[in-house]
Amino acid sequence: MPLNNDILDRISDAFFAVDSDWNITYFNTEAVRVLGREKKEVLNLNLWVAFPEAVNQEVYRQYHKAVREQKPVFFEMYWPPRSMWYNVRAFPSSNGLTVFFQDITVQKQLATKQEEHYKSLFHNNPDAVFSFDLDGNYISVNPAMEKLLGYNEQEFINMNWSPLVKEEEVEEVDYYFQKALKGETQHYETIARHRDGSTINVKVTNMPIIVCGKIVGVYGIARDVTKEMETEKLLVDSEKLMAVGQLAASIAHEIRNPLTSLKGFLQLMEQTEGQSNEEYLKILSDEVSRIELITGELLVLAKPQAHDFQMIDILIIIKDVVTLLYSQALMNGVEIHSDYEVLPKIKGIETQLKQALINVIKNAIEAMESGGNLYISVKNNGGAIVIVVKDEGVGIPKEILEKIGSPFYTTKEKGTGLGMMTTMKIIQTHEGKFEITSAPSDGTTVKITLPV
């Protein structure tokens, strides 16, 4: 049963039909609007006579293909006479061809505009932007990338990334590249090779290129941070010099006091020759011991330490420290409560970790002048060992807590403040974390985290 022309005219798509001789048999109202031709102009006229501009164009080839193979075709086309884009669907039959097409000019203009934005972002980006295929070969680079490494675009397209990275960095960069290929965005720093043979420190971001849900390559963004790193090094060196100056002033002040005492009592001893100087000698001995203590702790902080890391059992070290300090705890009326788990061995320096733990536990015992409970727990927290030492002392005010770890800052009558500074340095050397929390009348908790 043939379709009523009124029904066909209500089809929202532009629609026309041709017979087996390519004569136009139907041309709906939307086709009139989209193609700009009146029905009376084209009805019963050969399609290629009515639209001679289409002969031997893509639309001509697609229509003939549909008729020849008796299979529908779907494609997009640009029609210069109307400066319009169409989405075309052509369905063949034994009697001819039925064609539906939509005006997609606005969508195409928006897509083109968006594409131009992306191209502008890529081309004018001050950072080097590039992309790789799955094998790590360059498939696109922007001008900033050409400027960064000194190669032109065509030279890059024939290259793999590996020769452009310093030899000792290749394995690590490949690790990040493979992670990006698995869908994980990576941020890292590496050393790139310039065409002239020089090296450049770069910060790089790699992210997967995903098309239709499938990873087809990797995008990259790189930025030269060589000058930033040089500036940062100068800043660090400057801060070190400032710290050395402050430390030297503190040392001079701390050692001057006992030296003044030594000088004074030596003068007294000279003036009281023949009298009993035992009391003076004891004071002199105490002051010399203090100087010795200060210089000894400074040497631990100042001299380069040989980092001879070995596999050690941290639990044995903790138990040894507790045994060592048990008598002091007993004399102070402190009861030690231990909670240990079975732990894996870690890489570390036994003597240093023992020193750090002695400092922490000894401080906790001395914080409880009237006795109390000291809680020591050691847990295996996945990739780390967590040591918590909690006392029931008077606690530490916030303003004092912020200064703990500073050289010569101490609340003890005969302290130097270097013990806690040494402890923090040891934990840092072991790539661990040192945290201390406290509040007045609520005791102090020290948490040490060491990587497994």
C-alpha distance (Angstrom), angle and dihedral (degrees) to the residues before:
residue distance angle dihedral
M1 . . .
P2 3.83 . .
L3 3.81 117.2 .
N4 3.80 118.2 -108.8
N5 3.82 111.7 -108.3
D6 3.84 90.4 -131.1
I7 3.81 89.5 58.8
L8 3.81 92.1 48.8
D9 3.81 90.7 49.3
R10 3.81 89.6 57.6
I11 3.81 92.0 60.7
S12 3.81 105.3 114.3
D13 3.82 93.0 -144.9
A14 3.78 121.6 76.9
F15 3.78 105.1 -100.8
F16 3.79 137.7 -175.2
A17 3.79 136.9 159.8
V18 3.81 134.3 -151.7
D19 3.81 130.5 -164.8
S20 3.80 125.8 -127.3
D21 3.83 89.3 -80.6
W22 3.84 92.0 54.3
N23 3.80 92.6 -108.9
I24 3.82 113.0 148.4
T25 3.81 109.0 -113.8
Y26 3.80 99.6 171.0
F27 3.79 135.9 22.3
N28 3.84 117.5 175.4
T29 3.81 129.4 -149.7
E30 3.84 94.5 -100.7
A31 3.83 89.2 52.5
V32 3.79 88.1 55.2
R33 3.81 90.3 53.6
V34 3.79 96.8 43.2
L35 3.82 98.7 41.7
G36 3.81 96.0 34.6
R37 3.81 94.6 -131.7
E38 3.81 127.6 120.7
K39 3.79 119.7 -123.3
K40 3.79 93.1 -120.5
E41 3.80 89.4 55.4
V42 3.78 95.4 57.8
L43 3.84 110.3 22.1
N44 3.83 112.4 115.1
L45 3.82 89.1 4.3
N46 3.81 121.1 122.7
L47 3.81 108.5 -97.9
W48 3.82 93.7 -129.3
V49 3.80 91.8 47.6
A50 3.81 91.2 49.2
F51 3.82 91.0 47.3
P52 3.82 106.9 26.3
E53 3.83 90.7 162.1
A54 3.82 88.1 71.3
V55 3.80 96.7 58.5
N56 3.82 112.1 117.4
Q57 3.80 90.6 1.7
E58 3.83 125.5 119.5
V59 3.79 92.3 -91.1
Y60 3.86 89.5 54.3
R61 3.81 91.6 51.5
Q62 3.81 93.9 45.9
Y63 3.84 94.3 49.9
H64 3.80 92.2 48.8
K65 3.79 90.5 47.3
A66 3.82 91.2 53.7
V67 3.80 91.9 50.5
R68 3.80 94.1 42.8
E69 3.82 95.8 48.3
Q70 3.80 95.7 30.1
K71 3.78 89.7 -131.4
P72 3.81 128.7 123.4
V73 3.80 118.1 -107.1
F74 3.81 129.2 -152.6
F75 3.79 123.9 -166.6
E76 3.80 146.1 136.7
M77 3.77 122.6 -116.3
Y78 3.78 140.8 -178.5
W79 3.81 115.8 -133.8
P80 3.85 109.6 -155.9
P81 3.84 97.4 -166.4
R82 3.81 89.2 63.1
S83 3.85 97.8 25.3
M84 3.77 87.2 -129.5
W85 3.80 139.0 131.4
Y86 3.80 121.1 -133.9
N87 3.77 134.8 -165.6
V88 3.82 103.7 -144.9
R89 3.83 132.1 -160.7
A90 3.81 117.7 -179.3
F91 3.82 122.7 -172.0
P92 3.83 118.8 -167.5
S93 3.80 126.5 -150.9
S94 3.79 135.8 171.8
N95 3.80 88.4 -94.0
G96 3.82 98.0 50.9
L97 3.79 138.9 -79.8
T98 3.81 134.5 -44.0
V99 3.81 116.4 -156.5
F100 3.82 129.3 -164.5
F101 3.78 120.3 -175.4
Q102 3.78 136.1 173.7
D103 3.77 130.5 -153.2
I104 3.84 104.7 -117.1
T105 3.81 96.6 164.8
V106 3.83 94.8 118.0
Q107 3.82 92.5 48.6
K108 3.80 90.5 47.5
Q109 3.80 91.9 49.5
L110 3.80 90.7 50.5
A111 3.80 91.4 47.1
T112 3.80 90.8 47.5
K113 3.79 90.8 48.9
Q114 3.79 90.7 49.6
E115 3.80 90.5 47.0
E116 3.80 89.8 51.3
H117 3.80 89.4 51.3
Y118 3.79 90.4 52.9
K119 3.80 91.1 46.3
S120 3.80 90.2 50.3
L121 3.81 91.1 48.4
F122 3.81 89.7 49.7
H123 3.80 97.0 42.8
N124 3.81 99.1 40.7
N125 3.81 98.3 37.1
P126 3.83 109.8 126.2
D127 3.82 88.9 -144.8
A128 3.79 120.9 73.9
V129 3.83 108.4 -98.4
F130 3.80 123.1 -171.6
S131 3.78 143.9 149.4
F132 3.81 136.2 -139.8
D133 3.76 135.8 -157.1
L134 3.81 120.2 -126.7
D135 3.82 91.1 -81.5
G136 3.80 94.3 53.5
N137 3.82 96.4 -104.0
Y138 3.81 116.9 143.5
I139 3.80 114.6 -107.7
S140 3.82 98.6 170.8
V141 3.81 139.1 8.7
N142 3.79 133.1 179.2
P143 3.84 126.8 -133.9
A144 3.83 91.3 -98.0
M145 3.81 88.6 59.8
E146 3.80 90.5 51.5
K147 3.81 89.5 51.2
L148 3.83 92.8 45.5
L149 3.82 97.3 56.7
G150 3.81 102.9 17.3
Y151 3.82 99.5 -119.5
N152 3.82 124.0 118.6
E153 3.78 123.3 -122.9
Q154 3.81 95.7 -99.3
E155 3.81 91.6 51.6
F156 3.79 90.7 51.2
I157 3.81 93.0 51.2
N158 3.82 89.6 61.3
M159 3.84 93.1 49.3
N160 3.79 141.0 86.9
W161 3.81 118.3 -140.5
S162 3.85 95.8 -120.8
P163 3.87 98.8 78.0
L164 3.80 88.7 53.0
V165 3.80 93.3 60.6
K166 3.81 125.0 75.9
E167 3.83 109.1 -97.1
E168 3.81 96.5 -115.2
E169 3.81 90.4 50.5
V170 3.83 97.4 51.9
E171 3.82 96.9 87.5
E172 3.80 93.3 50.3
V173 3.83 93.9 45.3
D174 3.81 90.0 49.3
Y175 3.81 88.3 54.3
Y176 3.82 90.2 56.2
F177 3.83 91.7 43.8
Q178 3.82 91.6 53.3
K179 3.84 90.4 48.2
A180 3.82 89.2 53.2
L181 3.82 89.3 50.7
K182 3.82 86.7 56.6
G183 3.79 90.5 56.9
E184 3.83 100.7 -96.1
T185 3.82 118.2 125.7
Q186 3.81 110.5 -131.6
H187 3.81 132.1 -154.5
Y188 3.80 119.3 -169.0
E189 3.79 146.5 137.0
T190 3.80 125.5 -118.2
I191 3.81 143.2 156.2
A192 3.81 117.4 -99.9
R193 3.80 128.4 -162.6
H194 3.81 119.9 -124.2
R195 3.79 120.0 -145.9
D196 3.82 89.7 -109.9
G197 3.82 91.0 58.5
S198 3.80 97.6 -103.7
T199 3.81 121.6 125.1
I200 3.79 128.9 -123.4
N201 3.80 129.5 -160.4
V202 3.79 107.8 -132.9
K203 3.79 137.5 -177.7
V204 3.80 109.4 -141.8
T205 3.79 136.2 -166.2
N206 3.81 119.3 -164.9
M207 3.80 121.6 -170.6
P208 3.80 132.6 171.9
I209 3.81 122.5 -100.4
I210 3.81 105.4 -134.8
V211 3.81 121.4 -166.9
C212 3.83 119.9 177.2
G213 3.79 89.7 -14.1
K214 3.80 93.5 -53.5
I215 3.82 127.3 108.8
V216 3.80 107.9 -123.5
G217 3.81 101.6 167.2
V218 3.79 146.6 -32.8
Y219 3.80 132.6 -84.2
G220 3.79 119.1 -146.8
I221 3.80 136.7 -162.7
A222 3.81 120.0 -172.0
R223 3.79 133.2 -177.3
D224 3.80 129.3 -169.3
V225 3.82 107.5 -119.8
T226 3.82 97.7 168.4
K227 3.82 93.6 111.2
E228 3.81 91.2 42.5
M229 3.80 90.7 54.1
E230 3.81 91.7 47.5
T231 3.81 90.2 50.4
E232 3.79 90.8 46.6
K233 3.81 90.7 50.9
L234 3.81 90.9 50.8
L235 3.79 89.4 49.7
V236 3.82 92.2 49.4
D237 3.80 90.8 47.4
S238 3.79 89.5 49.5
E239 3.81 91.2 50.0
K240 3.81 90.0 47.9
L241 3.80 90.5 52.9
M242 3.79 90.0 49.3
A243 3.81 90.9 48.4
V244 3.81 90.7 48.8
G245 3.80 89.5 51.9
Q246 3.80 92.1 49.5
L247 3.80 91.5 45.8
A248 3.81 91.8 48.2
A249 3.81 89.9 52.1
S250 3.81 90.7 48.7
I251 3.82 92.0 48.1
A252 3.79 91.4 48.9
H253 3.80 90.4 50.4
E254 3.82 94.5 46.2
I255 3.80 95.4 46.8
R256 3.81 94.3 40.9
N257 3.81 91.5 66.3
P258 3.83 96.9 58.1
L259 3.81 90.3 38.5
T260 3.80 89.8 54.9
S261 3.80 88.9 51.1
L262 3.81 91.1 48.5
K263 3.79 91.9 49.6
G264 3.80 92.9 47.2
F265 3.78 96.5 48.3
L266 3.80 92.3 45.1
Q267 3.80 88.1 56.0
L268 3.83 90.2 48.9
M269 3.79 90.7 49.9
E270 3.80 90.1 52.1
Q271 3.80 90.9 51.1
T272 3.83 93.4 46.7
E273 3.78 97.3 46.9
G274 3.78 112.8 167.1
Q275 3.81 93.9 23.3
S276 3.82 124.8 106.4
N277 3.78 108.8 -79.4
E278 3.81 98.2 175.9
E279 3.82 93.3 112.9
Y280 3.81 91.0 49.2
L281 3.82 91.1 47.6
K282 3.81 91.1 53.6
I283 3.82 91.1 51.9
L284 3.80 90.4 47.1
S285 3.80 90.4 49.7
D286 3.82 91.5 50.6
E287 3.80 92.4 50.2
V288 3.82 92.4 48.1
S289 3.83 88.6 50.0
R290 3.79 89.5 52.9
I291 3.81 91.9 52.1
E292 3.80 88.6 47.9
L293 3.82 90.8 51.0
I294 3.81 92.7 50.2
T295 3.80 94.6 47.2
G296 3.81 92.2 44.5
E297 3.80 93.4 54.0
L298 3.80 91.1 43.8
L299 3.79 90.4 54.9
V300 3.82 90.2 55.3
L301 3.79 89.4 53.7
A302 3.78 98.9 39.1
K303 3.78 109.4 38.9
P304 3.83 119.5 76.4
Q305 3.80 109.8 -98.4
A306 3.79 121.3 -139.6
H307 3.79 102.7 -123.0
D308 3.79 98.1 -147.5
F309 3.80 97.2 168.9
Q310 3.79 116.6 -167.6
M311 3.79 135.8 170.5
I312 3.80 105.2 -88.5
D313 3.80 138.3 174.3
I314 3.82 105.3 -121.1
L315 3.81 91.4 -168.9
I316 3.82 91.8 61.9
I317 3.82 89.4 49.8
I318 3.83 92.0 51.4
K319 3.81 92.4 48.0
D320 3.82 90.3 49.3
V321 3.82 91.0 51.4
V322 3.82 92.0 48.3
T323 3.82 90.0 50.1
L324 3.81 90.4 48.4
L325 3.81 93.2 51.5
Y326 3.82 96.8 37.0
S327 3.80 94.4 96.9
Q328 3.83 91.8 50.3
A329 3.80 89.6 49.9
L330 3.81 90.0 49.9
M331 3.81 92.2 51.5
N332 3.84 90.1 49.3
G333 3.81 92.0 49.4
V334 3.81 91.5 -114.1
E335 3.78 120.7 147.0
I336 3.81 115.6 -153.4
H337 3.83 118.2 -143.2
S338 3.81 115.5 -166.7
D339 3.80 129.9 -163.2
Y340 3.81 112.1 -177.7
E341 3.81 133.4 175.1
V342 3.78 129.0 -161.2
L343 3.81 104.1 -90.4
P344 3.78 136.5 -164.2
K345 3.78 118.4 -120.4
I346 3.78 118.1 -96.3
K347 3.79 135.8 -157.3
G348 3.78 110.7 -103.1
I349 3.79 150.8 117.6
E350 3.79 107.7 -90.4
T351 3.82 98.4 -155.2
Q352 3.80 93.3 49.2
L353 3.81 95.2 48.0
K354 3.81 89.9 47.1
Q355 3.81 89.9 52.4
A356 3.83 91.6 49.1
L357 3.82 92.8 49.6
I358 3.82 92.2 46.5
N359 3.82 89.1 54.0
V360 3.81 93.2 49.8
I361 3.82 98.3 43.7
K362 3.82 93.3 41.2
N363 3.82 89.9 52.5
A364 3.82 89.9 50.3
I365 3.82 92.0 51.6
E366 3.80 92.8 47.1
A367 3.83 90.6 49.2
M368 3.83 89.4 66.3
E369 3.81 102.3 65.5
S370 3.80 91.6 164.2
G371 3.79 94.6 44.4
G372 3.79 129.1 -106.2
N373 3.79 142.7 150.0
L374 3.78 126.9 -48.3
Y375 3.80 116.3 -161.3
I376 3.81 120.3 -158.9
S377 3.81 118.9 -177.7
V378 3.78 128.3 176.7
K379 3.82 118.8 -168.8
N380 3.78 137.1 177.2
N381 3.81 104.3 -129.2
G382 3.80 102.3 -176.1
G383 3.78 106.0 -89.8
A384 3.79 95.0 10.1
I385 3.80 143.3 52.2
V386 3.80 113.5 -130.5
I387 3.81 119.6 -156.3
V388 3.81 116.6 -170.0
V389 3.83 122.9 -171.7
K390 3.82 114.4 -173.9
D391 3.80 126.0 -180.0
E392 3.81 134.5 -173.6
G393 3.78 95.5 -133.4
V394 3.78 128.4 132.9
G395 3.79 91.5 -82.4
I396 3.79 130.1 -129.9
P397 3.82 124.5 -85.6
K398 3.80 115.7 -121.1
E399 3.81 94.9 -113.2
I400 3.82 90.5 55.1
L401 3.81 94.1 41.3
E402 3.81 90.8 60.2
K403 3.83 90.8 57.3
I404 3.80 97.7 49.0
G405 3.80 109.5 119.8
S406 3.80 94.0 34.3
P407 3.81 112.9 124.4
F408 3.82 114.3 -98.1
Y409 3.79 92.9 3.2
T410 3.80 106.5 126.0
T411 3.79 141.2 143.6
K412 3.82 92.5 -150.0
E413 3.75 120.5 99.2
K414 3.82 93.1 -129.0
G415 3.79 99.2 23.1
T416 3.80 126.9 121.1
G417 3.80 100.9 -161.3
L418 3.81 88.5 -127.8
G419 3.80 95.1 104.0
M420 3.80 94.2 69.7
M421 3.81 91.1 40.4
T422 3.82 88.7 53.6
T423 3.82 90.9 48.0
M424 3.80 92.3 52.2
K425 3.81 91.4 48.9
I426 3.82 91.5 50.8
I427 3.83 92.0 51.2
Q428 3.81 89.8 47.0
T429 3.83 90.1 51.3
H430 3.82 87.8 55.4
E431 3.85 89.7 51.5
G432 3.78 89.2 -115.1
K433 3.81 135.0 132.6
F434 3.80 127.6 -112.1
E435 3.81 117.6 -160.3
I436 3.79 128.6 174.7
T437 3.79 125.7 -171.7
S438 3.77 127.5 178.8
A439 3.76 146.2 152.1
P440 3.81 132.1 -169.0
S441 3.84 112.1 -84.6
D442 3.80 90.3 4.5
G443 3.81 102.1 83.7
T444 3.78 129.2 -124.2
T445 3.80 130.8 -81.3
V446 3.80 123.3 -158.6
K447 3.80 117.0 -166.4
I448 3.81 120.4 -166.9
T449 3.81 119.5 -172.8
L450 3.80 118.7 -166.5
P451 3.83 123.4 -175.2
V452 3.81 117.6 -119.2
